[in-house]
Amino acid sequence: NLSGSYNLALKNGTYTISFRYVGYTTIKKEIVIAGKDLVLDMVLKEQLLEIKPYYVKGGEDPAYGIIRKAQKKRRFYLEQVNSYQYDSYIKGSAYLRNAPEKVLGQEIFLDGLDSTRSGMIYLSESVSKVYIKGKEKKEVMVSSKVAGRSQGFSWNSALEFQLNFYENLVPTPVTDRDVVSPIAVDAMTYYKYKLLGEYIDHGRTIYKIEIKPKLTGSPLVNGIVEIQDSTWRIHAIDIYVTKDNGMDFLDTLDMKV
């Protein structure tokens, strides 16, 4: 929650907990639950890249060959799982700093502001169950709490955050424009790629590739895509979209998957 508290409700038994975040080394920890609470705080180490010598043919960066292999496997992974379900917890908040007292001569009244015209003006928390079968999607809301005014943005639906980068076009939260996936069928028309290095994660080689748009004003992304060797599946994505990419409402939208 907003206070940083977290918990995972488990029945008695033995479990393996995986701690993973983009850019950091994954840690897996086996735990035993035996009728009492267990506190397990972990600190992840930053992932170190290994830069090996690569043979460059015709001046092309090795990243392009890796992306081509990922493109060939895109549809396979897109259709690999037809149906699934999951529990979702979403937290959203909006904090305003130094709000003006007037805009175009009109006084601004917002609940939650202190004497410096700063404060939390919107808070949302929700728990839901999401069911996906093919192109059919259903969300059942278990509980929801909303305070303040969202100013046009709602953070209560998990379906708004369905991001699948195996699709050619990926819908993004809080904007109407779909962005072109880094491994879309025609992605090389829009992006430049650079291999930054590689690392080993649980016995598998992961290639870290930088993505940059060739065009401004188009629905494209900047950042990093990580591709697994031999399987050519997406391992992780750390990207952002800016106003230069045609986004209307926000300066920057970060997405880490």
C-alpha positions, 0 to 999 in steps of 0.5 A: 500500500502507500505506506510500503506495507506488503504481505502474501497470504499462504497456507502452511507448506513449502514455497519458492518465492521469486524476487525479480525486477528489471535490471537486477539479479533475480533471487529465488528463496525457499520458505516454510510456512508453519503457522506463524508470520514470516518476514522476508526482506530481500535486497536485489543486486544490480545486474552486471553486463558482460560485453563480448567481442561480436563479429559485425557483418556489413556494419550491422549491429548484432542486435538486429540478428537477435531481434529478427529471431525474436520476430520469427517467434512472436506469433508462437508466443502470442498464441502459446496460452489461450486462456488464463486468470489472475488476481490483481491489486492496483494502487494509484495516487495523484500528488499535487505540489504548489498548486496555483490559487487561480487559473485564468482568474478562476479560484481552484479548490481541491481537497487534500491540499495543505498551506503550501498548496500541496497534497494528495488529491487522489487515492485508489486501491482495488482488488479484482479477479481477471479472466482471459480466454482468447480475445474475451476479457472479464474482470470481477471487482472484489473490493475498491476504495477511491478518495478524491478526484482522479482528474480524468484518469482512473486506475481501478481496472486491471484490464486497462493495464493489459500489455502484450508486446507480442502484439504488433501494436500495444495499447498503453494506459492513459493514452489513446495511441497504441505503440509499435512493439520492439519486435513487431513484424515491421519494427525495423522500419521504426527502430534502431537497435544496439546490443549493450551486452549480455548476462546469465540468469538462472543458466540462460543467456539474456541479451540486453538491447537498446531501442531508439525510434527513427522518427519523432511524433510517431507512437514509438518507444525508447529504452531496453528490451531483453531477449533470451538466447535460443528461445528468443522470447522477451525476458524483460522490457524497460521502456518509456514514451514521451511527448516526442512520441505523440503522447498528449496528456503526460510528459513521460510514461514508463513501462517495466515488464 
